[in-house]
Amino acid sequence: MTTLTLEQIRKLPKTDLHVHLDGSLRLATILDLARQDGIELPATTEAGLAAAMHVGENTGSLTEYLKAFDITLRVLQTEAALTRVAYELGEDAAAEGVRYMEVRYSPMLHTRGSLSLTKVVEAVINGLRRAQDDFGIHSNVIICGIRNISPESSLEMAELAVAYKNRGVVGFDLAGAEYDHPAKHHRDAFQLIRNNNINCTIHAGEAYGPESIEQALHVCGAHRIGHGCRLREDGDLLHYITDHRVPLECCPSSNVQTGAVRDLRSHPLKFYQDLGVRVTVNTDNRLITDTTVSKELFIVHTEMDVDWPSLKSILLNGFKSAFLPFHERRAMLRTVAIELEQFEREHNLLPQAEAHAPRLHPTPSTLS
């Protein structure tokens, strides 16, 4: 197997479909915003702040992992802060080859001050649109309900997603502590989402078993599954997701940090990919996990022994799984498929017979 370098992977066109705004700030920005707004932090240096937030460290559980958000949320309570952080996230993602990104967060967590929910949504969309103008990265928003707050608050977030449909919001999610907070309690929010023909994804099978995934699919109507590490425990459900092309938003490094998997070698991503599941690779939280999409793909390639053909399939899966209109998605896929073919030829990654064959347009199966 030809091994690609991290720098080569950085040049590939990519998506990030599972990335949390409040987990993807720059350390320097947290410190700067805290100084501007007089906010107390547990440290006054980047190194100290990284240590306090356990950046890149294994926390052992999702509950412990989520404690870092207590720090990031302190500085994300103004329009200016939200716009800046969204813009910088777009800039950072574009710099490593991300072409399309769906940024998720829960607006209700950003109203400790005087901000209205609509101001929160518009501030983030404004930052992402500015990043698109400056760096060419196409981004949209997924609004989150929070499992461990209340079903009523999730319904309010769903109403907000409906209000901003076709105005920068493309989906709805259920995030937060998974154990003891089943998705079925939030079914009213998802009923509203489905009634308005809005896409939805749900964190499931990360800190709880396949029953959580089953609820996400069959009670709430999820179109994608966030993480899905424990899907392999239920063969029937695994084949259902494979047969129905339900994408998995895999975040390998994050899954190790939260204890969802023991280590990268025991992560089920390669097993899923080999079986034919529509696997995508994402960051989850760029800061807290200390990662990028390129790093995650490099880890998948080098530590999970995922070869180039499978890696290429994963890249295409990201674009296939985007919450975009079909024809827009297809046009993006066509462009990316041509770029990947060119990359293959330049780096001698094609099988010998194909390497000397005339260049063809991407096949319908590649684009579907």
N, C-alpha and C positions, 0 to 999 in steps of 0.2 A: 504494500500500500504506500503510495506517495503521501508523505506527510506535509501538510501545508503549514506555513509559519503564521504566527499571530498577525504579522503585518500584511500578509496576503489575505487573510480572512477579513481584516479591517477594510480592505478595498472592495469586498463583495457587497452587492445590494442586499439590504436586510430590512426586517420589520422588528418592532418591539410592541407586541400586543398586550403585554401584561407588565405595566410599569406604574408604580404609585408615585404621584407627585410629591407627597409628604415624606417619601422615603428616598428621594432622588435629588436632594439639594447638594450644593457644594459646601464643604466645611467652611470655607472662607466666607461664603454668603451668609451662613448662619451667624457667624461671629459679627459680620458687618451689620446685619439687620438687628441683632441684639444691641449693638452699640448705638445704632440710630434711634431705636425705640425704647432704650433703657430697660431691656429685658435681662433678667438674671439667668445665667447658664451655669452648669456644673463645672465649666472650665473656660479659660480665656485664650487658649491656644488650639490650633488644629489638632495637634497630637493629643492634648488633654481631652478635647471634645470627642475625638475618635475613640479614645479609651472608655470614656463615660458612656458612649453609645454602643460599645462592643462591636465596632465596625469590623466586618469580616470575620468575626469570631463565632464559634459554635455556641449557641445559647442553650441548646438542649430541648427547647420547647417553643411553640409558637407564641405562647403567652409571654415568655421572657423576651423573645425577639421583638414583640410589639411595644415593649417599654421604651424603646428608642424613639418612638413617635411622640412620646410625651415632650421630648426636647424639640423636635423639629416643628411641632405644632405651635410652640410658643411664639415663633417668629413668623408664622403664616396667618396673621390675623388682620392684615391690611391689604387694600387693593394693590398698592405698589409692590408689596412683598410677593403676593401671588403672581402678579404679572411678571416680575423679575425672575422668579424661580421657574415659571413655565417657559419663559424665553431662554433661560440658561439651559434648561433640560433639552429644549429643541436644538440649541447650539451644540451641546455635548453629544447628543445622539447623531446629529448630522456629521459631525467630525469623524465618526467611526463608521460611516456608510449606511446608517439607518435612513431608509427612504420614506417609510410610513410608520407612524407610531400612534397608539391609542393610550392616552394618559388617563388614569383613573384616580379618583379621590372622592371624599364625601364632603360636600359643601357645608353640612351642618357642623362639622368639626372646626370651621373657620369663622364662626360667628361669636366668639367670646367678647369681641369688642362691639363696634356699632355696625358692622357689615350685615347687609341683608343677604339672603341666599342668592338672589339674582345678581347682586354685585360680585359675589364670590365667583359665580359661574362665568360672568362676563370678563372678569379680571384674568382668569386662566385662559379663556379662549383668546383674549386680546394678546397675551404673551405668546401663545402658540402661533397665532397668525403673524405676528411680527417675526418670529423665528422662521416661519415659512417664507416670508418676503426676503429675509436676509440670507438664509442658508438653503432654501429649496426643499426643506423637509416638510412633508405633508403630515399633519397631526390632527387628531380629533379627541373628543373627551368621552369617557365612560363615567357616569355618576354612580356612586356606591351607596347602598344601604349598609348598615352595620348590624351584624347578627346579635351582638351582645348589648345593644342599646334598647331598641323596642321595635315591634312590627309597625307601630304608628309612625315612627320616624322614618322607617324604610318606605312607607307609603308616601310620606311627604317628599322624600328624595325621588321616588318614582314620578310623582306629579311634576317635579322640577325637570326631570328628563323628558317628559312629554312636552313641557312648555318650550324646551330648547331643541326638540327634534328638528333636524335640517338646519340648525343654527349653530352647529359645532359639536353637538352631543349626538353620538351614534349608538350608545348602548347603556345598559344598566347592569350593575353587579351587586353581589352580596359578599361583603368582606368581614373581617374581624375574627374574634376567637370562635373556632368551629365547634370544639367539644362542648356539649351540653346546650348548644344554641342551634337547633335544627332549622334548615331552610324552610320547612313546611310552615313554620310560624309566620313567615313573611309572604305567604301565598297571595295575599291581597295586593301587595305591591307588584308582584309579577303578573297577576291577572290584569292590572291596569296597563302594564308594559305590553303584554301580548295583545290586549284590546286595541292598542295604538300602533301595532305593527313595528315595535322597536326591538332591536336585537338585545339579547341578554347573555351574560356569562356569570358563573357562580364559582367562588372558591369552594372546592369540595375534594374530599379524599386526600387532604393534606394532613390535618390533625385528627381526622376521624376516618372510619372505614368506608367501604363501598356503598353502604346504606346512604351516606351523605351524597354521593354522586347520583344514586338512584333518585333521591328526592329532588336534586337539582334538575335532573332531566324530566322526570315523570310528574312531579308535583308543580315545579316552577317553570318548566319549559325552556331550560337553558339551551342555547345554541353552541356554546363552547364551555369547557370545564377548566377552571383555574387549578393547576397543579395535577391532581388526579393520581398522586403517587400510589395510592392503595387500590387503584382500579384492578390491578393484577390479582387481587384476592377473590374476585368474582368473575369466573370465566364467561358466564352468560352475558353479564353486563359488559365485559370487555369486548366480546364479539358484537354486541349490539352497537356500541360506540364505533367500532371499526366498520361495521356494515353501513351505518348511517352517516359515516364521515363526520362525526362530531369531533372538532379539533380539541386537542389538549394543549393548554398553555403551560409548558414545562419550564421550570426555573431551577436548574440543577443545584447551583451553589446555595441558593436560598433554602432549598429543601434539606441540605446538609446542616445549615445553620440552625434551622428550627427543629431538627431531630426527626423530620418526616422520613428521612432515610439515614442509614448509618454512615455511609460515605459515598463518594461518587461512583465507586465500582459497583455498589449495590443498588444504584439508581435504576429504575425500570425503563428509562427512556429508550435505550437501545432495543430492549425486548419489545416495547411497543412499536418502535419504528420497523423492526424486522417483521412484526406480525401484520403490519399494514395500517396501523393507527395513524391518523393525520396529526403528527407531532409538530409542534412549533417550539422554538427556543426563545426565551425572554429573560429579562433582568430581574423582575419583581421590584427590587429597590436598589438603585444604582449606588447610593451612598452606603446604606446599612449593610449591604452584601459586598460592597467594594468591588463592583463588577461593571462590565459593559456587555452588550450583545456579542461583540467580537470575542471577548474572554470566554463567555459561556459556550460559544460555538467551538472555540479552540479546545476547551476542556472536553466537550463532547467528542471532538475529533481525536484528541490525543490520549485522553484518560478512559474513555468509554469505547475506544476502537471503532468509532463510526467512520466509515470510509467516505471518499469523495462523492460517489453516486448517492449515498444516503444523506450526506450533508447537503448536497444540492437539492434533494427532495425536501428536506426540512426548510431550506430557504424558500423554496417555492410554496410550501405549505403556509408559510407566514402570510404571503400575499393572497393565497387562495382563501384564507380564513379571516381576512380583514372585514370589518363591519362597514363595507362600502357597497354601493350599487353594483350589480353584476357587470354591467358594461364598463364601468370605471375600473373595477377590479381586473377584468379581462385585459383591458388596455395596458394596465400596469404590469400584469403578468407577461404579456407579450414582449414588452420592453426588457424586463428582467431576464426572461428566458434567452433572449438574444445576447444579452451581456454575459450571462453565465456560459453560454456556448463559446463565446469569444474567449472568456477566461480559461475554459478547458483547453482550447487550442493553443493559447499562449503558454500554458504551463504543462502541456503534454499530458493532460489528464484523460483524454479520450482513449478508448480501446483502439488498437492499431487499425482495424478495419474502418472505424468511424473517422479516425484522424485524417485519412486521405480521401474521404467521401466528400462530394460537393455539399456546400452549406445549404441547409434546408430551413424553411420557416418552422417555428415551433409547432408541434402537432397539437390537435384539439385536446388530447388527453393531458398534455402539459398545462394547458390553459384552463381546464375545467375545474 
